[in-house]
Amino acid sequence: MKESKNHLYSIGFLIGVVVAIIALIRGKLLKEILLTVLILWGIWAAVLLLTPSIRRCKRNHALKQQRRKRQNEGITTPELFQISSAVSSPTEQLLLRHVNHRISAHLRSVYPDITWEWCEKAPEKLILKGGVGRVRVFGVPEFDHADITIDKQANISCSMVRIVPLHNSEENNSAPVPPNAQPIDPQIWYEVQGRQVLETLVADLNSRGHSHLILCESGDVCVTEDQAEVVKEHLANFPKKVYWERLVQVFERNGLAAEITAAGIQVSW
């Protein structure tokens, strides 16, 4: 804005000078004087317009030199620090699944049929900080738990443990789900209620050695552990048997192999 005003002032000044020259001078010198004035004005206007750009270039060059000097001295800017220190939840989940696969490979090198699950409430925090966490193991008759040690160099070691777990008697007394007489669209049910639960559960089970699960008529999601069906999740408003054939088609369209069995719908990956 300031540069445009100065340019307008210079044009006004040029017009005033030209009018004064025409009014005061006659003869052959008029053209030469006007030409000289125009050349001088052009040089002045160019300097006036280019000066801000030259100043900006010098300022940017000085900032780049200062930033380069700070980097050579090992000084990190606050912006870079904030970016490097921020860890998002999807990043933690990706790291957790990667470590799950490493633990599965470590355990299966000794027990080929083993599956397992975390006993820790937030295993991703343990992975980031290092330490010892406990997992529940299945398919190993002589052990039922293992202690997983993760050091600061990301090395993993496992110690097998035998303990007596406590069972909650209320799990066997769950009330049956009342019948739902309203018609259900399996596609809509999957998009609204089933997709998020199943995709998260499948990714977690796959990282711990499982290859399939069973969707029971009650809505319970079960997996086989030590030759017993264990409930891992519950799907609300799970469609009744009359909708299962259409539901199987929905699963297959979303990349999951599914078939109807006596126990329920078996979903494999």
N, C-alpha and C positions, 0 to 999 in steps of 0.2 A: 504493500500500500504506500509506504513512504517513497519507494523508488518510482512508482508511477506518478506521484505528486511532483517529485523533483523533475521528472521528464516533462511534465506539462509546463512547469515553470520555465524550463529551458527553451521550450518551443515559444512560449510567450515572450521571453527575452529576445529570441532570434527575430521574431516578427517586429518587435519594437526597434531593434537595431537596423533591420532592413528598411523599414519605413523612414527612419531618420536619415539613413544613407541616401535613399532616393530623393528625399526632400532637400538635402543639403549639397549633394554632389551632382554635377553634370559633366557630360563629355565622355571621353574614352576611358577615364579612370573608373567609371561607375561599374562596369562589368568585372574588372579585375578586383575591385574592392569587395563586391558582392560574392565573387567566387572564393576569395580569401576568407571572408566571414563564414561562408557555408562550410568550407573545409575545417576551419577551427571549431565551429559548432559541432560538426560531425565527430571530430576527435573528442571533444568534451562530453558529448552525449554517450559515446561508446564507453569512455572511462566511467561515466556516471552509472551506466547500466551494468557494466562488468564488475565493478568494485564489490557489490554484495556477493556475487558468485565466487570471486576470488577469495573473499574472506571465509566463506563457507568451506571451500576446498582446503584452505589452510587449517581451519578449525578441525575438520574431519581428519586431516593428516596428523595433526597433533594428538587427537584422541586415539587414533590407531597406534601411534608410537607409544603413547602412555599405556594402552592396553597390552601391547606386545612386551613392554618393559615389565609390567606387573606379572605377566605370565612367565617370563624368564626368571623372575624372582620367586616364583611359586605361590603368588597371591591369587586366590580364586575370587571371582566376583560373586556378590550375593545371589545374582540370578542363576549362575551355573550351580551354586550350592543348593539352591532350592529345587532345581530340576533333578539333580542327582540323588537328593535325599528323599524324594517323594516316591513311595511304593504304593501302587494301587492294588485293590482287592483282586482283580483278574490276574495280576502278576503273581500274587501270592498263591492263588489257586493253581496257576500253571507250574510254579515251582514245586508245590505240594505233590502234584501228579507225577512230575519228573522224579522226585525222590521216592514216591510210592513204587514206581517201576524199578528203581534201583534196589529197594528193599525186597521186592518180590523176587528179583533175579538172585539176590543174595540168599534168601531163604530157600528158593527152589533148587539151588545148587546142591542142597543136602536133602530137602524134602520136596520131591517133584509135584506132589498133589496138594501142597499147602495153600490155604487162603488165609487172609488176615484182615483185621480192622483196627483202627486207632482207638485207644482208650483215652487219649488226651482230648480235651475240649477244643484246643486251638493248636493242632500240630504244625500249622504253617509258622506260628511264632517260634516254636521250638526249632524248626529248621533254620530260620533266620538267625537265631541267637546261638544255636548249638546246645547240646546237653543230652540228657537221657529221657526217653519217652517209652511208655509201655504200650504194646499192641496185644490184641487177642488173636490167637492163631487157631486154625481149624485144619483137620486132616492129619494131625500128628498125635497118635495115641498117648505118647509118653509126656507131652507138654501141652499146656493150654495157653500160655502167654510167652512173650519175648520182650526183653528190654533192648531198645534200639538206641545206640550211642552215635551222635553226630558231632564231630569235633569242628573246630574253626577252619580246618582245611577241607571241609566237606567230605571227610572220610566216614564211612558207615560200618559199624560192627554190631553184631546181634548176640545176645545171651539168652538162651532158652530158659524158661521158668515154668515150674509146676505149682499152681495154687488151686484152692477150692473156691470157685465163684459163688456168689450169692444170687439166688433166683427170686424174682418178684412174683409172688403167687397171684397177684392181681392180673398178670398177663393172660392167665388161663380163664379168667372170669369176665372177659370183655363181652358186652351185650351185643347181640346180633343187630345188624343194620336193618332198620325197618324198610319194608318194600317201598319202592318209588313208582307210583302209578303214572307219573307224567312222562311223556315221550322225550327221549334224549337223542340228540344228534351226536354220534360218536366223534365226528370231526370237530365240532364246536367244543365238546367236552375236552378233547385232547388239547386244543389250542388254549383254552381258558384255564384248565385245571391240571391236565396231565403232563404237558410237554416239559415245563420247567422242572418238576419233580423227577420225572423219568430221565431226562438228559443229565441232570446233576448226579443222580444215583448211578446210572450206567457208567458215566465217566469215572466215578469213584470206585465202583466194583471192578471195572476193567483194570484199573491200576493196581488192584489187590488180588488179581488172579482169577476172578470169576468170569464166566463166559455166558451166563444166562440167569434169568430170574423168573419167578412165577407171580402172575397177577391173580389173586384169589377172588372168588365171587364177592367176598365181604369188602374188597378194596385193599386188603393187605398185600404188600409187596414182599415176597419171601425169597430167600436164597438157601441153598443147602450147605450146612456147616456140620461136620461130624455126623453125616447121614441123617440130619434132622433139619426140618424147615424152620428157619428163623425169620421173623418179621423185621424188615428194615425200615419200611415206610408205610403210610396208609394214604390211599387216594380217596379223597372225598367224592361222593356222588358217583362212584364207579358204575358204569353201565351194566345192566342185567344181561343174562345169557342171550336173550333174544337179539341183542345188539352186537354180540361178540364177533360174528362174521364180518360185519362192517368195520368193527374196531380193528380187527386183524389187518384189513385192507388199509386202514389209516396208518397203522404202524409200518407196514411195508412201504407205503408212499414216503415215509419219513426215514427210510434207511434202516429199519429194524426188522429182523426176521421174526415172525410170530406164527404160532400154531395153537389150536385149541386142544387141550388135554383134559384128562379126568380131574386133575388138580386145579385147573384154571387155564389162563393164557400164558404160554411159555414164550418169553421174549429173549432172543439170542442176538449176539453181536460178534 
